[in-house]
Amino acid sequence: MTASDPFARIVAALDGSGTDSSDFDLNPDFRPPAGTRYRPAGVLVPLIDTPRGLQVILTKRSSALMHHPGQIAFPGGKVDAGDADTKAAALREAREEIGLDPANVEILGQLPGHETVTGFEMVPFLGRIRAEFDAVPELGEVDEVFRVPFDHVADRARYRMQSRRWQGRTRHYYAVPYGPYYIWGATARILRGLAERLA
């Protein structure tokens, strides 16, 4: 990678340090019972260099899903029996959810994990998309595939702490809206963690 490579500073920020984040960091009252076992999940943070600059690819989940319906998310999901590890799960799910061929992805590194209030331990992998591709949303799982300028989510000043009522209590979370897309929760938290590393 050269100094002009838009991925150079991102790779430099992936030094392997840092602690995992959690939905519970901002919401100690939502702590799960002791002994709760989190389900492992792998997600891909897909980055693609375009004539308009570096962009991150996100999905809008179907409103019919049981977990996180209608929310903005990274391609990815829980580890299945056939997956070798969380990275394999992230790449498999990206193929299924948005039609991204794993051969078109260069994994740049791994970010700290994130525990969700719904019981998942998400492991995010940063992936460089080697070439343009036609995104195909998975029927019944993904309503839309869209892109956000990386400069937008890499700017810590764009993040806001917000809250809403959930299960009868107030839950706090980070949000980084972009146009009609309300990026919040675990997705915003992971992107904010990356923004902090780049600052």
N, CA, C and O of each residue as an XYZ file, in Angstrom:
796
protein
N       0.830     -1.193      0.000
C       0.000      0.000      0.000
C       0.865      1.244      0.000
O       1.880      1.298      0.694
N       0.475      2.229     -0.764
C       1.221      3.475     -0.837
C       0.586      4.514      0.068
O      -0.498      4.305      0.611
N       1.282      5.650      0.226
C       0.762      6.707      1.094
C      -0.555      7.252      0.578
O      -1.369      7.750      1.355
N      -0.776      7.160     -0.747
C      -2.015      7.683     -1.321
C      -3.151      6.652     -1.265
O      -4.292      6.962     -1.609
N      -2.841      5.461     -0.842
C      -3.840      4.403     -0.753
C      -4.838      4.753      0.354
O      -4.436      4.933      1.504
N      -6.140      4.854      0.028
C      -7.120      5.234      1.051
C      -7.253      4.208      2.178
O      -7.804      4.514      3.235
N      -6.752      3.002      1.955
C      -6.849      1.968      2.982
C      -5.650      1.975      3.933
O      -5.675      1.307      4.966
N      -4.594      2.736      3.584
C      -3.366      2.691      4.367
C      -3.589      3.101      5.822
O      -3.135      2.409      6.734
N      -4.284      4.217      6.048
C      -4.470      4.674      7.426
C      -5.412      3.766      8.200
O      -5.328      3.676      9.425
N      -6.313      3.088      7.482
C      -7.224      2.163      8.145
C      -6.458      0.943      8.641
O      -6.631      0.508      9.780
N      -5.612      0.398      7.775
C      -4.804     -0.753      8.162
C      -3.886     -0.385      9.322
O      -3.684     -1.185     10.236
N      -3.330      0.826      9.286
C      -2.435      1.269     10.356
C      -3.162      1.353     11.695
O      -2.546      1.197     12.750
N      -4.473      1.601     11.655
C      -5.252      1.717     12.892
C      -5.612      0.358     13.482
O      -6.050      0.274     14.629
N      -5.430     -0.698     12.708
C      -5.773     -2.038     13.176
C      -4.548     -2.673     13.817
O      -3.923     -3.565     13.243
N      -4.216     -2.204     15.008
C      -2.997     -2.662     15.660
C      -3.235     -3.819     16.621
O      -2.319     -4.246     17.325
N      -4.462     -4.326     16.650
C      -4.758     -5.471     17.509
C      -5.083     -5.113     18.945
O      -5.419     -5.991     19.739
N      -4.988     -3.825     19.298
C      -5.292     -3.415     20.659
C      -6.763     -3.041     20.786
O      -7.504     -3.056     19.803
N      -7.168     -2.715     21.976
C      -8.547     -2.300     22.212
C      -9.357     -3.384     22.875
O      -9.061     -4.572     22.744
N     -10.380     -2.966     23.585
C     -11.242     -3.906     24.292
C     -12.580     -4.004     23.584
O     -12.986     -3.102     22.852
N     -13.255     -5.119     23.819
C     -14.569     -5.312     23.223
C     -15.542     -4.265     23.749
O     -15.402     -3.771     24.867
N     -16.524     -3.938     22.928
C     -17.581     -3.025     23.346
C     -18.855     -3.827     23.584
O     -18.905     -5.028     23.317
N     -19.876     -3.155     24.086
C     -21.106     -3.852     24.447
C     -22.264     -2.872     24.472
O     -22.090     -1.694     24.786
N     -23.458     -3.374     24.134
C     -24.663     -2.563     24.293
C     -24.862     -2.182     25.758
O     -25.523     -1.191     26.068
N     -24.282     -2.981     26.656
C     -24.480     -2.772     28.090
C     -23.553     -1.695     28.650
O     -23.766     -1.233     29.770
N     -22.538     -1.287     27.903
C     -21.650     -0.228     28.381
C     -22.436      1.032     28.713
O     -22.164      1.709     29.705
N     -23.400      1.331     27.878
C     -24.205      2.542     28.064
C     -25.486      2.267     28.839
O     -26.224      3.189     29.185
N     -25.741      0.985     29.107
C     -27.010      0.590     29.733
C     -26.786     -0.488     30.789
O     -27.189     -1.634     30.591
N     -26.150     -0.141     31.905
C     -25.847     -1.154     32.922
C     -27.084     -1.836     33.499
O     -26.986     -2.961     33.990
N     -28.235     -1.187     33.453
C     -29.461     -1.795     33.969
C     -29.963     -2.945     33.111
O     -30.820     -3.717     33.541
N     -29.428     -3.063     31.887
C     -29.870     -4.119     30.975
C     -28.984     -5.363     31.050
O     -29.119     -6.265     30.223
N     -28.083     -5.422     32.027
C     -27.174     -6.557     32.127
C     -27.934     -7.880     32.132
O     -28.912     -8.026     32.866
N     -27.490     -8.859     31.309
C     -28.149    -10.170     31.289
C     -27.793    -10.960     32.534
O     -26.840    -10.609     33.230
N     -28.533    -12.015     32.830
C     -28.235    -12.839     34.009
C     -26.825    -13.417     33.923
O     -26.308    -13.669     32.835
N     -26.214    -13.621     35.083
C     -24.881    -14.230     35.127
C     -24.926    -15.592     34.440
O     -25.884    -16.349     34.601
N     -23.892    -15.891     33.683
C     -23.833    -17.182     32.999
C     -24.458    -17.183     31.618
O     -24.482    -18.217     30.950
N     -24.973    -16.024     31.173
C     -25.560    -15.944     29.841
C     -24.500    -16.277     28.788
O     -23.390    -15.745     28.831
N     -24.838    -17.143     27.861
C     -23.905    -17.525     26.795
C     -24.291    -16.790     25.510
O     -25.412    -16.912     25.016
N     -23.347    -16.035     24.990
C     -23.597    -15.280     23.779
C     -23.368    -16.149     22.548
O     -22.447    -16.964     22.510
N     -24.217    -15.961     21.548
C     -24.070    -16.695     20.298
C     -23.068    -15.985     19.402
O     -23.225    -14.793     19.137
N     -22.030    -16.691     18.923
C     -21.018    -16.042     18.079
C     -21.575    -15.657     16.714
O     -22.345    -16.407     16.114
N     -21.184    -14.494     16.236
C     -21.614    -14.004     14.928
C     -20.458    -13.253     14.285
O     -19.673    -12.601     14.973
N     -20.357    -13.346     12.970
C     -19.335    -12.612     12.232
C     -19.992    -11.619     11.297
O     -20.952    -11.959     10.605
N     -19.486    -10.395     11.268
C     -20.011     -9.387     10.349
C     -18.871     -8.812      9.526
O     -17.734     -8.717      9.989
N     -19.196     -8.431      8.302
C     -18.223     -7.828      7.401
C     -18.480     -6.331      7.319
O     -19.611     -5.892      7.110
N     -17.413     -5.554      7.487
C     -17.488     -4.102      7.276
C     -16.866     -3.862      5.899
O     -15.655     -3.670      5.793
N     -17.691     -3.873      4.837
C     -17.153     -3.819      3.461
C     -16.833     -2.389      3.040
O     -17.691     -1.508      3.095
N     -15.597     -2.171      2.623
C     -15.153     -0.862      2.162
C     -14.768     -0.953      0.691
O     -14.089     -1.893      0.276
N     -15.202      0.023     -0.090
C     -14.893      0.011     -1.515
C     -14.437      1.403     -1.951
O     -15.048      2.410     -1.595
N     -13.363      1.441     -2.721
C     -12.834      2.699     -3.239
C     -13.544      3.010     -4.552
O     -13.578      2.173     -5.454
N     -14.106      4.203     -4.660
C     -14.862      4.599     -5.841
C     -14.368      5.962     -6.319
O     -13.634      6.633     -5.595
N     -14.757      6.388     -7.530
C     -14.378      7.726     -7.995
C     -14.866      8.835     -7.066
O     -14.334      9.944     -7.085
N     -15.887      8.532     -6.246
C     -16.415      9.523     -5.303
C     -15.804      9.377     -3.914
O     -16.232     10.027     -2.961
N     -14.804      8.519     -3.818
C     -14.157      8.330     -2.527
C     -14.487      6.974     -1.917
O     -15.242      6.183     -2.483
N     -13.909      6.731     -0.762
C     -14.103      5.469     -0.061
C     -15.516      5.408      0.516
O     -16.012      6.388      1.071
N     -16.160      4.241      0.379
C     -17.525      4.068      0.873
C     -17.641      2.779      1.670
O     -16.908      1.819      1.432
N     -18.569      2.769      2.615
C     -18.877      1.563      3.379
C     -20.244      1.056      2.923
O     -21.176      1.839      2.745
N     -20.355     -0.246      2.737
C     -21.599     -0.860      2.256
C     -22.390     -1.382      3.448
O     -21.867     -2.127      4.277
N     -23.652     -0.984      3.522
C     -24.529     -1.392      4.614
C     -25.827     -1.964      4.057
O     -26.128     -1.816      2.873
N     -26.586     -2.614      4.924
C     -27.878     -3.161      4.521
C     -28.987     -2.632      5.419
O     -28.756     -2.259      6.569
N     -30.176     -2.608      4.875
C     -31.366     -2.361      5.689
C     -32.079     -3.689      5.802
O     -32.536     -4.241      4.801
N     -32.178     -4.208      7.020
C     -32.752     -5.523      7.245
C     -34.265     -5.520      7.011
O     -34.931     -4.498      7.177
N     -34.783     -6.666      6.627
C     -36.217     -6.800      6.400
C     -36.982     -6.532      7.697
O     -36.540     -6.919      8.779
N     -38.115     -5.877      7.580
C     -38.944     -5.601      8.761
C     -39.639     -6.853      9.275
O     -40.253     -6.830     10.341
N     -39.545     -7.956      8.514
C     -40.186     -9.207      8.922
C     -39.274    -10.106      9.755
O     -39.707    -11.161     10.218
N     -38.022     -9.705      9.949
C     -37.078    -10.546     10.682
C     -37.340    -10.527     12.180
O     -37.884     -9.563     12.718
N     -36.938    -11.624     12.854
C     -37.124    -11.726     14.302
C     -36.137    -10.829     15.043
O     -36.509    -10.149     15.999
N     -34.875    -10.827     14.601
C     -33.839    -10.047     15.271
C     -33.539     -8.775     14.490
O     -33.251     -8.827     13.294
N     -33.606     -7.636     15.168
C     -33.252     -6.335     14.595
C     -34.003     -6.027     13.293
O     -33.369     -5.639     12.312
N     -35.326     -6.186     13.255
C     -36.071     -5.919     12.014
C     -35.965     -4.455     11.592
O     -36.069     -3.547     12.417
N     -35.755     -4.241     10.290
C     -35.734     -2.899      9.734
C     -34.518     -2.065     10.070
O     -34.432     -0.908      9.658
N     -33.572     -2.626     10.811
C     -32.414     -1.842     11.231
C     -31.319     -1.841     10.164
O     -31.293     -2.683      9.266
N     -30.426     -0.877     10.292
C     -29.262     -0.794      9.428
C     -28.182     -1.703     10.010
O     -27.899     -1.656     11.207
N     -27.587     -2.526      9.159
C     -26.633     -3.522      9.656
C     -25.524     -3.773      8.649
O     -25.630     -3.427      7.472
N     -24.454     -4.385      9.147
C     -23.416     -4.907      8.267
C     -23.890     -6.248      7.725
O     -24.690     -6.917      8.380
N     -23.424     -6.661      6.555
C     -23.686     -8.034      6.132
C     -23.042     -8.987      7.148
O     -21.908     -8.773      7.577
N     -23.762    -10.018      7.518
C     -23.204    -10.963      8.487
C     -24.291    -11.656      9.268
O     -25.478    -11.412      9.056
N     -23.879    -12.520     10.174
C     -24.845    -13.245     10.977
C     -24.175    -14.285     11.858
O     -22.950    -14.353     11.950
N     -24.996    -15.083     12.495
C     -24.492    -16.067     13.458
C     -23.690    -17.165     12.764
O     -23.892    -17.462     11.587
N     -22.782    -17.752     13.523
C     -21.951    -18.828     13.020
C     -22.792    -20.095     12.903
O     -23.429    -20.518     13.868
N     -22.789    -20.698     11.715
C     -23.501    -21.954     11.480
C     -22.547    -23.133     11.639
O     -21.330    -22.963     11.712
N     -23.123    -24.322     11.690
C     -22.328    -25.533     11.897
C     -21.260    -25.718     10.823
O     -20.192    -26.262     11.102
N     -21.533    -25.276      9.611
C     -20.584    -25.451      8.519
C     -19.508    -24.387      8.429
O     -18.618    -24.484      7.584
N     -19.569    -23.370      9.283
C     -18.591    -22.286      9.255
C     -17.360    -22.654     10.080
O     -17.483    -23.144     11.203
N     -16.183    -22.419      9.524
C     -14.948    -22.717     10.244
C     -14.751    -21.773     11.428
O     -14.215    -22.170     12.463
N     -15.188    -20.519     11.271
C     -15.007    -19.520     12.325
C     -15.886    -18.309     12.010
O     -16.676    -18.330     11.067
N     -15.736    -17.264     12.808
C     -16.574    -16.075     12.611
C     -16.265    -15.371     11.293
O     -17.165    -14.795     10.681
N     -15.016    -15.407     10.846
C     -14.679    -14.790      9.557
C     -15.374    -15.521      8.416
O     -15.895    -14.894      7.493
N     -15.378    -16.839      8.482
C     -16.061    -17.623      7.449
C     -17.558    -17.309      7.451
O     -18.180    -17.226      6.392
N     -18.129    -17.136      8.642
C     -19.551    -16.800      8.742
C     -19.826    -15.440      8.118
O     -20.821    -15.269      7.413
N     -18.952    -14.473      8.372
C     -19.137    -13.127      7.818
C     -19.102    -13.142      6.292
O     -19.926    -12.497      5.643
N     -18.152    -13.876      5.721
C     -18.031    -13.943      4.265
C     -19.196    -14.713      3.647
O     -19.707    -14.326      2.596
N     -19.617    -15.797      4.292
C     -20.756    -16.575      3.775
C     -22.019    -15.722      3.776
O     -22.764    -15.684      2.797
N     -22.244    -15.039      4.893
C     -23.455    -14.219      5.003
C     -23.425    -13.059      4.011
O     -24.464    -12.678      3.473
N     -22.237    -12.493      3.766
C     -22.148    -11.398      2.799
C     -22.512    -11.887      1.402
O     -23.142    -11.164      0.630
N     -22.114    -13.113      1.082
C     -22.499    -13.679     -0.216
C     -24.017    -13.862     -0.279
O     -24.649    -13.531     -1.282
N     -24.591    -14.391      0.800
C     -26.027    -14.668      0.814
C     -26.854    -13.392      0.842
O     -27.865    -13.289      0.148
N     -26.428    -12.421      1.642
C     -27.250    -11.237      1.880
C     -27.144    -10.179      0.791
O     -28.132     -9.519      0.469
N     -25.938    -10.010      0.214
C     -25.788     -8.941     -0.778
C     -25.149     -9.418     -2.079
O     -24.886     -8.598     -2.960
N     -24.890    -10.717     -2.227
C     -24.324    -11.248     -3.461
C     -22.855    -10.930     -3.648
O     -22.382    -10.825     -4.780
N     -22.122    -10.773     -2.548
C     -20.695    -10.430     -2.615
C     -19.853    -11.707     -2.609
O     -19.870    -12.466     -1.640
N     -19.136    -11.930     -3.672
C     -18.266    -13.102     -3.792
C     -17.098    -12.980     -2.807
O     -16.398    -11.967     -2.831
N     -16.863    -13.972     -1.944
C     -15.738    -13.905     -1.003
C     -14.395    -13.678     -1.693
O     -13.491    -13.088     -1.101
N     -14.251    -14.142     -2.946
C     -13.004    -13.945     -3.682
C     -12.775    -12.474     -4.021
O     -11.667    -12.079     -4.383
N     -13.831    -11.667     -3.900
C     -13.746    -10.239     -4.193
C     -13.473     -9.424     -2.928
O     -13.569     -8.197     -2.938
N     -13.130    -10.120     -1.838
C     -12.914     -9.453     -0.556
C     -11.504     -9.729     -0.047
O     -11.069    -10.878      0.024
N     -10.808     -8.673      0.300
C      -9.524     -8.800      0.992
C      -9.732     -8.382      2.447
O     -10.005     -7.214      2.724
N      -9.606     -9.326      3.371
C      -9.775     -9.003      4.781
C      -8.559     -8.206      5.252
O      -7.425     -8.680      5.179
N      -8.811     -6.994      5.734
C      -7.740     -6.113      6.183
C      -7.388     -6.338      7.645
O      -6.255     -6.102      8.065
N      -8.355     -6.790      8.407
C      -8.114     -7.006      9.830
C      -9.413     -7.150     10.585
O     -10.501     -7.136     10.009
N      -9.273     -7.288     11.886
C     -10.414     -7.535     12.760
C     -10.509     -6.424     13.800
O      -9.500     -5.974     14.344
N     -11.735     -5.991     14.066
C     -11.992     -5.001     15.105
C     -12.422     -5.718     16.386
O     -12.804     -6.888     16.340
N     -12.362     -5.028     17.525
C     -12.834     -5.649     18.766
C     -14.280     -6.105     18.643
O     -15.072     -5.505     17.916
N     -14.614     -7.169     19.360
C     -15.973     -7.703     19.321
C     -16.973     -6.786     20.003
O     -16.607     -5.835     20.693
N     -18.240     -7.098     19.791
C     -19.315     -6.297     20.393
C     -20.443     -7.207     20.855
O     -20.983     -7.990     20.073
N     -20.796     -7.097     22.139
C     -21.923     -7.859     22.697
C     -23.210     -7.084     22.468
O     -23.285     -5.891     22.765
N     -24.219     -7.763     21.941
C     -25.497     -7.095     21.717
C     -26.492     -7.455     22.817
O     -26.380     -8.497     23.462
N     -27.453     -6.582     23.012
C     -28.473     -6.797     24.031
C     -29.366     -7.990     23.672
O     -30.086     -8.510     24.525
N     -29.315     -8.415     22.418
C     -30.105     -9.577     21.981
C     -29.330    -10.892     22.067
O     -29.807    -11.924     21.595
N     -28.124    -10.860     22.672
C     -27.428    -12.101     22.974
C     -26.406    -12.588     21.962
O     -26.086    -13.776     21.936
N     -25.886    -11.691     21.125
C     -24.871    -12.084     20.151
C     -23.523    -11.467     20.502
O     -23.458    -10.350     21.014
N     -22.444    -12.204     20.225
C     -21.081    -11.675     20.305
C     -20.617    -11.472     18.877
O     -20.207    -12.417     18.202
N     -20.689    -10.218     18.419
C     -20.355     -9.892     17.040
C     -18.862     -9.663     16.897
O     -18.260     -8.930     17.682
N     -18.262    -10.293     15.887
C     -16.853    -10.063     15.571
C     -16.807     -9.383     14.204
O     -17.143    -10.010     13.199
N     -16.395     -8.110     14.145
C     -16.376     -7.377     12.870
C     -15.037     -7.543     12.140
O     -13.967     -7.453     12.742
N     -15.127     -7.786     10.830
C     -13.945     -7.893      9.973
C     -13.998     -6.799      8.922
O     -14.991     -6.665      8.207
N     -12.928     -6.016      8.827
C     -12.844     -4.994      7.792
C     -12.428     -5.651      6.489
O     -11.433     -6.374      6.441
N     -13.185     -5.401      5.437
C     -12.884     -6.017      4.160
C     -12.799     -5.005      3.039
O     -13.689     -4.169      2.879
N     -11.739     -5.078      2.268
C     -11.577     -4.238      1.079
C     -12.197     -4.965     -0.109
O     -11.799     -6.082     -0.439
N     -13.176     -4.322     -0.753
C     -13.796     -4.896     -1.944
C     -12.878     -4.613     -3.125
O     -12.600     -3.455     -3.438
N     -12.408     -5.667     -3.779
C     -11.399     -5.526     -4.825
C     -11.947     -4.860     -6.086
O     -11.240     -4.089     -6.735
N     -13.202     -5.153     -6.439
C     -13.773     -4.625     -7.680
C     -15.268     -4.380     -7.502
O     -15.914     -4.993     -6.652
N     -15.803     -3.481     -8.311
C     -17.236     -3.206     -8.268
C     -18.034     -4.497     -8.504
O     -17.581     -5.405     -9.200
N     -19.221     -4.553     -7.911
C     -20.081     -5.719     -8.079
C     -21.530     -5.255     -8.026
O     -21.825     -4.168     -7.529
N     -22.429     -6.083     -8.539
C     -23.856     -5.772     -8.490
C     -24.443     -6.397     -7.224
O     -24.548     -7.618     -7.113
N     -24.817     -5.556     -6.290
C     -25.389     -6.042     -5.041
C     -26.778     -6.623     -5.292
O     -27.593     -6.026     -5.995
N     -27.035     -7.789     -4.712
C     -28.330     -8.457     -4.840
C     -28.870     -8.722     -3.432
O     -28.397     -9.640     -2.763
N     -29.858     -7.932     -2.965
C     -30.397     -8.135     -1.621
C     -31.066     -9.512     -1.500
O     -31.803     -9.935     -2.391
N     -30.800    -10.196     -0.393
C     -31.395    -11.505     -0.163
C     -32.888    -11.361      0.128
O     -33.279    -10.647      1.052
N     -33.704    -12.030     -0.649
C     -35.152    -11.938     -0.509
C     -35.586    -12.398      0.884
O     -35.211    -13.476      1.345
N     -36.383    -11.558      1.539
C     -36.885    -11.902      2.859
C     -35.947    -11.563      4.000
O     -36.349    -11.598      5.163
N     -34.683    -11.230      3.680
C     -33.701    -10.912      4.715
C     -33.257     -9.450      4.642
O     -33.097     -8.783      5.665
N     -33.063     -8.971      3.421
C     -32.517     -7.629      3.213
C     -33.452     -6.828      2.317
O     -33.774     -7.252      1.207
N     -33.884     -5.675      2.801
C     -34.741     -4.806      1.997
C     -33.944     -3.938      1.037
O     -34.415     -3.611     -0.053
N     -32.720     -3.562      1.449
C     -31.950     -2.619      0.634
C     -30.459     -2.739      0.949
O     -30.070     -2.993      2.089
N     -29.639     -2.554     -0.076
C     -28.191     -2.448      0.075
C     -27.815     -1.035     -0.361
O     -28.207     -0.596     -1.443
N     -27.065     -0.326      0.464
C     -26.724      1.058      0.128
C     -25.307      1.377      0.606
O     -24.679      0.580      1.303
N     -24.823      2.537      0.226
C     -23.465      2.944      0.567
C     -23.464      4.288      1.279
O     -24.313      5.145      1.035
N     -22.488      4.448      2.165
C     -22.302      5.688      2.916
C     -20.848      6.118      2.748
O     -19.952      5.280      2.843
N     -20.593      7.399      2.502
C     -19.199      7.853      2.421
C     -18.446      7.499      3.706
O     -18.940      7.738      4.808
N     -17.260      6.934      3.556
C     -16.502      6.538      4.734
C     -16.152      7.740      5.591
O     -16.099      7.633      6.816
N     -15.911      8.894      4.958
C     -15.584     10.102      5.717
C     -16.697     10.469      6.688
O     -16.438     11.060      7.736
N     -17.935     10.121      6.346
C     -19.066     10.428      7.216
C     -18.990      9.623      8.517
O     -19.118     10.177      9.609
N     -18.782      8.319      8.386
C     -18.776      7.477      9.594
C     -17.432      7.513     10.315
O     -17.334      7.067     11.459
N     -16.393      8.039      9.659
C     -15.083      8.139     10.301
C     -14.920      9.436     11.091
O     -13.881      9.667     11.709
N     -15.946     10.273     11.069
C     -15.910     11.562     11.768
C     -16.636     11.424     13.109
O     -17.861     11.310     13.144
N     -15.880     11.435     14.211
C     -16.491     11.248     15.543
C     -17.517     12.326     15.876
O     -18.440     12.085     16.654
N     -17.361     13.513     15.291
C     -18.272     14.617     15.600
C     -19.687     14.366     15.097
O     -20.625     15.036     15.529
N     -19.850     13.413     14.192
C     -21.177     13.135     13.633
C     -22.008     12.191     14.507
O     -23.200     12.006     14.260
N     -21.388     11.600     15.517
C     -22.099     10.644     16.378
C     -22.795     11.360     17.522
O     -22.261     12.303     18.105
N     -24.002     10.893     17.831
C     -24.786     11.459     18.917
C     -25.267     10.349     19.846
O     -25.614      9.255     19.400
N     -25.282     10.645     21.126
C     -25.876      9.724     22.091
C     -27.375      9.989     22.109
O     -27.808     11.118     22.340
N     -28.167      8.944     21.864
C     -29.606      9.087     21.862
C     -30.228      7.977     22.714
O     -29.518      7.122     23.244
N     -31.540      7.998     22.839
C     -32.191      6.993     23.683
C     -33.612      6.734     23.208
O     -34.211      7.540     22.496
N     -34.130      5.589     23.624
C     -35.519      5.248     23.348
C     -36.002      4.260     24.408
O     -35.195      3.642     25.103
N     -37.309      4.115     24.525
C     -37.871      3.170     25.489
C     -37.820      1.764     24.902
O     -38.219      1.547     23.757
N     -37.336      0.827     25.678
C     -37.231     -0.574     25.251
C     -37.462     -1.456     26.464
O     -36.763     -1.328     27.469
N     -38.433     -2.347     26.379
C     -38.804     -3.235     27.477
C     -39.100     -2.451     28.750
O     -38.741     -2.864     29.852
N     -39.761     -1.317     28.574
C     -40.205     -0.519     29.710
C     -39.150      0.360     30.339
O     -39.414      1.020     31.344
N     -37.944      0.384     29.762
C     -36.872      1.209     30.305
C     -36.225      2.029     29.196
O     -36.401      1.744     28.011
N     -35.475      3.049     29.596
C     -34.786      3.894     28.628
C     -33.452      3.254     28.271
O     -32.645      2.948     29.149
N     -33.230      3.057     26.997
C     -31.982      2.474     26.517
C     -31.209      3.530     25.741
O     -31.763      4.189     24.861
N     -29.929      3.692     26.065
C     -29.066      4.670     25.404
C     -28.225      3.981     24.339
O     -27.879      2.807     24.469
N     -27.901      4.723     23.284
C     -27.124      4.165     22.185
C     -26.531      5.310     21.357
O     -26.937      6.465     21.485
N     -25.559      4.960     20.504
C     -24.997      5.926     19.568
C     -25.748      5.855     18.238
O     -26.247      4.801     17.843
N     -25.815      6.996     17.563
C     -26.432      7.055     16.237
C     -25.600      7.970     15.353
O     -25.042      8.966     15.814
N     -25.527      7.611     14.061
C     -24.825      8.439     13.075
C     -25.654      8.438     11.796
O     -25.292      7.775     10.824
N     -26.774      9.181     11.789
C     -27.680      9.169     10.636
C     -26.999      9.657      9.366
O     -26.085     10.480      9.400
N     -27.476      9.119      8.240
C     -26.998      9.568      6.931
C     -28.187      9.594      5.985
O     -28.724      8.549      5.619
N     -28.600     10.812      5.586
C     -29.759     10.947      4.704
C     -30.968     10.257      5.334
O     -31.291     10.517      6.493
N     -31.645      9.372      4.578
C     -32.826      8.687      5.114
C     -32.480      7.499      6.008
O     -33.381      6.841      6.528
N     -31.200      7.214      6.195
C     -30.783      6.014      6.919
C     -30.393      6.353      8.362
O     -29.502      7.165      8.612
N     -31.074      5.718      9.280
C     -30.812      5.925     10.704
C     -29.895      4.806     11.189
O     -30.352      3.718     11.539
N     -28.599      5.092     11.203
C     -27.594      4.110     11.598
C     -27.393      4.232     13.105
O     -26.967      5.277     13.596
N     -27.698      3.171     13.830
C     -27.652      3.265     15.291
C     -27.301      1.901     15.893
O     -27.058      0.930     15.176
N     -27.281      1.856     17.227
C     -27.068      0.592     17.929
C     -25.679      0.018     17.690
O     -24.689      0.746     17.629
N     -25.629     -1.314     17.556
C     -24.344     -2.006     17.415
C     -23.580     -1.554     16.173
O     -22.356     -1.435     16.209
N     -24.295     -1.301     15.071
C     -23.632     -0.872     13.844
C     -22.926      0.462     14.057
O     -21.766      0.621     13.679
N     -23.620      1.411     14.656
C     -23.015      2.716     14.923
C     -21.890      2.597     15.944
O     -20.887      3.302     15.845
N     -22.048      1.712     16.921
C     -21.019      1.569     17.954
C     -19.718      1.029     17.360
O     -18.635      1.496     17.712
N     -19.821      0.054     16.469
C     -18.632     -0.516     15.840
C     -17.953      0.523     14.938
O     -16.728      0.644     14.936
N     -18.755      1.269     14.176
C     -18.187      2.300     13.314
C     -17.558      3.425     14.138
O     -16.530      3.981     13.750
N     -18.167      3.755     15.259
C     -17.595      4.786     16.125
C     -16.261      4.314     16.708
O     -15.326      5.102     16.843
N     -16.178      3.037     17.048
C     -14.914      2.506     17.547
C     -13.810      2.632     16.514
O     -12.665      2.936     16.851
N     -14.157      2.398     15.249
C     -13.183      2.554     14.174
C     -12.805      4.020     14.013
O     -11.633      4.342     13.814
N     -13.798      4.918     14.100
C     -13.531      6.360     13.992
C     -12.575      6.812     15.087
O     -11.705      7.650     14.847
N     -12.731      6.264     16.286
C     -11.846      6.626     17.397
C     -10.417      6.182     17.113
O      -9.466      6.892     17.443
N     -10.263      5.007     16.500
C      -8.920      4.521     16.182
C      -8.252      5.378     15.115
O      -7.029      5.519     15.102
N      -9.047      5.944     14.227
C      -8.506      6.747     13.125
C      -8.220      8.182     13.539
O      -7.493      8.901     12.854
N      -8.793      8.593     14.662
C      -8.653     10.005     15.087
C      -7.200     10.311     15.472
O      -6.886     11.438     15.852
